[in-house]
Amino acid sequence: MTDINGLRPDSLVVAAGRPPRVTGAPVNPPVVLSSTYVGVDSPGPDDLLYARYDTESWRGLEDAIGALEGSTQRALVYGSGMAAISAALSLVPRNGTLAIPRHSYNVSLVAARAHAEERDLTVIEVDIAETESVTAALNGADSPTLWLESPTNPMLEIADIPALVEATHARGGTVIADNTFATPLAQQPLALGADVVVHSVTKYLAGHSDVVMGAAVTDNPDLWSRLKTQRDVHGAIPGPWEAWLALRGLRTLALRVQRSQASALELAQRLEAHPAALEVRHPGLPSHPQHDRARAQMSGFGSIITLRPRGGVEAAATVARTVNLWTPATSLGGVESLIERRRRLPAEPATVPDDLLRLSVGIEDVEDLAADLVAALETSQR
Ligand SMILES: Cc1ncc(COP(=O)(O)O)c(C=O)c1O
């Protein structure tokens, strides 16, 4: 097996999670289509028993995602990002307090409210960029849980992660960070003090819009075993083919993210200068209200832009309808560029502007992306 200690992230995505290097061994982990494993005696901690608990088909991917997030423990993979999020929400103690960004992914908010009802949680929706008001919301709560999304989906607000981690830990609490938007290449929440990281692997990690999967990562052995037991019991596991596809996608994460981040910044700058753009948001733009914070805690600004064209909802819908290279569709993080007016979804919070387009920048030629977008923007102004 390659010694991955000390490797940089761009090497880790390629080298982590390979089978042991012995003569005749495959270079990729196998897809094992078996629900059960031969055994007579009580299984040891690393023995395979039954494929809901563990399978070779996950191990390479789990090792790689765990290493990328800087954990000494392997990740836990799930059948979707939401399955990972629900598992992480189950860590909030009964009657506990959960503070969550008002502009989290809308289904994470729905899940938080459902957990609140089932287990009598107090859920406080916060403006995550407003550090003092988040800290005030945590005041008085015993062992609160702070949910982080930074950048938020879709408003791209940036949380002051180290300050909020300190405030939560000072009250004996736990910090869970959804790192889907940033990817572990641009942001390392565990290194910034978070206790658990969750991912929609569906997005950048798998990267090709062909698989739905989630992951949770923690370096805390107690939290890891609680999550593992939760997954064993609830059974929200991915299939072996999906795990293989996700690891195959992960091998090019560094190249994809490098390209899409560079294109996103370039496009955001051009859009900001376009007269048909009412508002453009991207953490890499100096005009972004938390640009300095993003610079301090991220090593890249992500590949999502929001655009509000002049002309309101009608103009925004026209842009989404008119684009040719960009695909009008929900989701993000794939090789293909996607565009969506978020408020077309009934569950999207009403504080997200009606005319806001979320752009997920892919790996196409930036000139083609710009020309297509500008043409659609100009059509929307007629
Ligand atoms: C930030 C974020 N977290 C979690 C999810 C949910 O992931 P999945 O669709 O894989 O269940 C999404 C999906 O859009 C997301 O954008």
The ligand as an ORCA input file, in Angstrom:
! r2SCAN-3c Opt
* xyz 0 1
  C     -24.771     21.593      0.764
  C     -25.553     20.328      0.546
  N     -25.569     19.399      1.532
  C     -26.263     18.249      1.379
  C     -26.996     17.977      0.247
  C     -27.792     16.706      0.152
  O     -27.084     15.725     -0.540
  P     -27.772     14.541     -1.374
  O     -28.556     15.180     -2.472
  O     -26.595     13.735     -1.822
  O     -28.658     13.790     -0.433
  C     -27.000     18.908     -0.795
  C     -27.778     18.631     -2.027
  O     -27.989     19.491     -2.852
  C     -26.256     20.110     -0.624
  O     -26.236     21.060     -1.591
*
